[in-house]
Amino acid sequence: MRILLLGHGVMGHTVEGLADDAGHVIAGRVDREDPPLTADTFDADVAIEFAGPDGAPSRIRQAVAAGLPVVSGSTGWDDDFDDVRRTVEEHGGALLHAPNLSIGVAVFERVVRRAAQLLDMVPDYRLELEETHHTRKVDHPSGTARWLADAVVQHVSRLEGWSAQLMPGRDESPVDDAGQRDLPVRSYREGDVPGTHVLRASGPDDVIELTHRALNRDGFARGAIRAAEWLPGHRGVYTLDDMLDDLLTTTPSDTP
């Protein structure tokens, strides 16, 4: 494929470094300060967006209007999502957006979802979610933490919602278990951490922890490239979960 990069920061560079290994070509790079994207700007098959919360909405609209399917990995632009969705629908385009494009995180979210269903049956456990990212990350909680928190709240009937807590330092104290109604989501910003997410269930006799820890940023880039291979030929707005469901249903049953 010929891939257009929307945003050429840390993640854009990571995608570029891995695209060749996957047999693809970087057709061009568009940063926020560059001129608007038009249909003849680049000859590309698909765009991968890591332009950040300020650049993502406009760059996605431009790419869709130019006829390119877009894989989007930026977070922090939720308020613009409905407008972007309308643009995709008006142009008959395709967008796959995920708060975290790592395939491992997509699997982790399914594990968390199932764990939440089981924890719904054991009210003695106090629940909390914790996320840690590098100090340059602006939004908190992370888009991934919001995604996971929504999954937990959806499947634990005693929870009415979740509450964000930006932590000034490491705090290991448990959440208050007196009639817990909100899921605390604790955000830490430390060093150059690519991303760690923990669902913790503390009971009277034990503690259950489910953890996903990114070792580097390559997993996000590999997931973005895999999504870019899948998206062309589709129409509409998709999530990474949609892609996984499709891959599971189209995998031959005799695959070893």
TIDO-547042 format. One line per field, with one value per residue (C-alpha): residue in three letters; x, y, z. Coordinates in Angstrom, 1 decimal. Each point is the difference from the previous one (the first is absolute). Layout:
// TIDO-547042
resn	[ALA,...] $
u	[X,...] $
v	[Y,...] $
w	[Z,...] $
This chain:
// TIDO-547042
resn	[MET,ARG,ILE,LEU,LEU,LEU,GLY,HIS,GLY,VAL,MET,GLY,HIS,THR,VAL,GLU,GLY,LEU,ALA,ASP,ASP,ALA,GLY,HIS,VAL,ILE,ALA,GLY,ARG,VAL,ASP,ARG,GLU,ASP,PRO,PRO,LEU,THR,ALA,ASP,THR,PHE,ASP,ALA,ASP,VAL,ALA,ILE,GLU,PHE,ALA,GLY,PRO,ASP,GLY,ALA,PRO,SER,ARG,ILE,ARG,GLN,ALA,VAL,ALA,ALA,GLY,LEU,PRO,VAL,VAL,SER,GLY,SER,THR,GLY,TRP,ASP,ASP,ASP,PHE,ASP,ASP,VAL,ARG,ARG,THR,VAL,GLU,GLU,HIS,GLY,GLY,ALA,LEU,LEU,HIS,ALA,PRO,ASN,LEU,SER,ILE,GLY,VAL,ALA,VAL,PHE,GLU,ARG,VAL,VAL,ARG,ARG,ALA,ALA,GLN,LEU,LEU,ASP,MET,VAL,PRO,ASP,TYR,ARG,LEU,GLU,LEU,GLU,GLU,THR,HIS,HIS,THR,ARG,LYS,VAL,ASP,HIS,PRO,SER,GLY,THR,ALA,ARG,TRP,LEU,ALA,ASP,ALA,VAL,VAL,GLN,HIS,VAL,SER,ARG,LEU,GLU,GLY,TRP,SER,ALA,GLN,LEU,MET,PRO,GLY,ARG,ASP,GLU,SER,PRO,VAL,ASP,ASP,ALA,GLY,GLN,ARG,ASP,LEU,PRO,VAL,ARG,SER,TYR,ARG,GLU,GLY,ASP,VAL,PRO,GLY,THR,HIS,VAL,LEU,ARG,ALA,SER,GLY,PRO,ASP,ASP,VAL,ILE,GLU,LEU,THR,HIS,ARG,ALA,LEU,ASN,ARG,ASP,GLY,PHE,ALA,ARG,GLY,ALA,ILE,ARG,ALA,ALA,GLU,TRP,LEU,PRO,GLY,HIS,ARG,GLY,VAL,TYR,THR,LEU,ASP,ASP,MET,LEU,ASP,ASP,LEU,LEU,THR,THR,THR,PRO,SER,ASP,THR,PRO] $
u	[0.0,0.9,-0.5,-0.5,1.0,-2.1,2.3,3.7,0.9,1.2,-2.8,0.2,3.7,-0.6,-2.6,2.4,2.8,-2.2,-1.9,2.8,0.4,-3.7,0.5,-1.6,1.2,-0.4,-1.6,0.3,-0.2,-2.3,0.5,-2.4,1.8,0.0,-2.5,-3.5,-0.1,-1.7,-0.8,3.2,2.4,1.2,-0.6,-0.9,-2.2,-0.6,0.9,1.2,-0.7,2.1,-0.4,-1.0,-3.2,0.3,0.9,-2.0,-3.6,1.0,2.5,-2.4,-2.7,2.4,1.2,-3.6,-1.0,3.0,-1.3,2.5,-1.0,1.5,1.3,0.0,2.0,-0.1,-2.1,-1.4,-2.3,-3.2,-2.0,0.7,-0.7,-3.7,0.9,2.8,-2.4,-2.5,2.8,0.9,-3.7,-0.5,3.0,-0.7,3.5,1.5,1.5,1.4,0.6,1.3,1.3,2.8,0.9,2.0,-1.4,1.1,-2.1,-3.0,0.3,0.5,-3.2,-1.9,1.6,-0.9,-3.6,-0.3,1.6,-2.5,-2.8,1.4,0.8,-3.6,-0.9,2.4,-0.9,2.7,2.7,0.9,0.8,2.4,1.7,3.5,1.9,3.6,1.4,3.0,0.0,-0.6,-3.5,-2.5,-3.4,-0.9,-1.4,1.5,-2.4,0.8,-0.9,-3.3,-0.7,0.8,-1.9,-3.1,0.2,0.3,-2.9,-2.2,0.4,0.1,-3.5,1.0,2.0,-1.8,3.0,3.7,1.9,3.4,2.8,3.3,2.5,2.9,2.0,-0.2,-2.8,-0.6,-2.9,-3.2,-3.2,-2.7,-2.3,-2.9,-2.8,2.3,-2.0,2.8,3.0,3.1,2.3,3.4,2.4,3.8,2.5,3.5,3.2,-0.4,-2.5,-1.7,-3.1,-1.0,-3.7,-1.0,-3.5,0.2,-2.6,0.8,-1.9,0.1,2.4,1.8,0.7,-0.6,1.9,-0.2,2.8,1.0,3.4,1.3,3.7,0.5,-2.1,0.5,-3.2,-2.1,1.6,-0.3,-3.7,-0.4,1.6,-2.1,-3.2,1.2,0.3,-3.6,-1.9,0.2,-3.2,-2.1,-2.5,-1.0,1.5,1.7,1.9,2.8,-2.6,-1.8,3.2,0.7,-3.6,0.3,3.4,-1.4,-3.0,2.1,2.8,-0.2,-1.0,2.9,2.6,2.7] $
v	[0.0,3.6,1.6,3.8,1.0,2.7,1.2,-0.7,0.0,-2.9,-2.4,1.1,-0.7,-3.4,-0.9,1.1,-2.2,-3.1,0.5,-1.2,-3.2,-0.7,0.6,3.4,3.5,3.3,2.2,3.2,1.9,2.8,1.9,2.4,3.1,-1.3,1.2,-1.7,-3.5,-0.3,-2.9,0.4,0.8,-3.6,-3.2,-2.2,-3.0,0.8,2.6,-0.7,2.9,0.8,3.8,0.5,1.4,3.4,-1.2,-3.2,1.2,2.3,-2.4,-2.9,2.1,1.1,-3.6,-1.4,2.8,-0.9,-3.6,-1.6,-2.5,1.1,-1.9,2.3,-0.5,3.5,0.6,3.0,1.2,-1.6,3.2,0.0,-3.6,0.3,2.7,-2.2,-2.9,2.1,0.9,-3.7,-0.8,2.9,-1.0,-3.8,-0.3,-2.3,0.7,-2.4,1.8,-1.5,1.6,-2.6,-1.8,-2.7,-3.5,-1.0,2.7,-1.0,-3.5,1.4,2.0,-3.2,-1.7,3.0,-0.1,-3.7,0.6,2.8,-2.4,-2.4,2.8,1.1,-3.2,0.7,3.3,-0.3,1.1,3.7,1.0,2.5,0.8,1.4,1.3,1.3,1.9,2.2,3.6,1.4,-1.5,2.8,-1.7,-1.9,-2.5,-1.5,-0.9,-3.7,0.5,1.6,-2.9,-2.6,2.0,0.0,-3.7,-0.6,2.3,-1.6,-3.5,0.7,0.9,1.6,2.7,3.1,1.5,0.8,2.9,1.4,0.6,1.6,-1.2,2.3,-3.1,-3.7,-0.9,-3.7,0.6,-1.9,1.6,0.4,-3.0,1.5,-0.2,0.4,1.6,1.5,-1.7,2.1,0.5,1.0,1.7,0.2,1.8,-1.3,0.1,-1.5,-2.8,-1.1,-1.1,-2.2,-0.8,-2.0,-1.2,-0.7,-1.8,0.0,-2.5,-0.8,-2.9,0.7,2.4,-0.7,2.0,0.0,1.9,1.0,1.6,1.3,-0.6,2.5,1.9,-2.6,-1.8,3.0,0.5,-3.7,0.1,3.2,-1.7,-3.1,2.2,1.8,-3.3,-0.9,3.3,0.6,-1.3,0.7,2.9,1.6,0.5,-2.9,-0.9,-2.5,-2.3,0.0,-1.0,-2.8,-1.3,-0.1,-1.7,-2.6,-0.8,-0.1,-2.2,-3.5,-2.6,-2.2,2.7,-1.7] $
w	[0.0,-0.4,3.5,0.6,3.5,1.7,2.7,0.1,3.7,2.0,-1.1,-3.6,0.0,1.6,-2.7,-2.7,1.4,0.1,-3.3,-2.2,2.1,-0.8,-3.7,-0.2,-1.3,1.7,-2.7,1.9,3.3,1.1,3.2,1.6,-1.4,-3.5,-2.7,-0.1,-1.5,-3.4,-2.3,-2.0,2.9,0.1,-1.8,3.0,0.8,3.7,2.6,3.6,2.4,3.0,-0.2,3.6,1.4,-1.6,-3.5,-0.2,-0.8,-2.9,-1.5,0.1,-1.7,-2.7,-0.7,-0.1,-2.4,-2.1,-0.2,2.4,2.7,3.3,3.0,3.0,3.2,1.6,3.1,1.8,-2.8,1.2,-0.4,-3.7,-0.7,-1.0,-2.6,-1.4,-0.1,-2.1,-2.4,-0.5,-0.6,-2.4,-2.1,0.2,1.5,2.6,3.4,2.6,3.3,3.2,3.1,-0.1,-3.2,1.6,-0.7,3.5,1.5,-2.0,1.3,3.6,-0.3,-0.7,3.0,2.2,-1.4,1.0,3.4,0.7,-0.7,2.6,2.5,-0.2,1.9,2.9,1.6,2.7,-2.4,-0.3,-3.6,-1.4,-3.3,-0.2,-3.0,-0.3,-3.0,-0.8,1.2,-3.5,-0.2,0.3,0.4,3.2,0.5,-3.2,-2.8,0.8,3.6,-0.9,-2.3,2.7,2.6,-2.2,-0.4,3.7,0.9,-2.7,1.5,3.7,1.2,3.3,-1.9,-1.3,-1.7,0.3,1.4,-1.1,2.4,-1.2,2.6,1.1,1.1,0.4,2.4,0.9,2.4,-0.9,-1.0,2.5,-0.1,1.9,-2.6,-3.0,-2.8,-2.2,-1.5,0.9,-3.0,1.3,-2.5,0.5,-2.2,0.4,-2.1,-3.5,0.8,-3.3,1.8,2.9,1.0,3.0,1.2,3.7,2.1,3.7,2.2,3.7,-0.6,-3.2,-2.9,-3.7,-2.5,-3.8,-1.7,-3.5,-0.2,-3.3,-0.2,-2.9,-2.6,-2.7,1.0,-0.7,-3.4,-1.0,0.9,-2.1,-3.0,0.5,0.1,-3.1,-1.8,1.0,-0.4,-3.8,-1.7,3.1,0.5,3.2,3.5,1.7,3.2,0.5,1.5,-3.4,-1.7,2.5,-0.4,-3.7,0.0,2.4,-2.2,-3.2,1.3,-1.6,2.6,-1.1,0.7,2.2] $
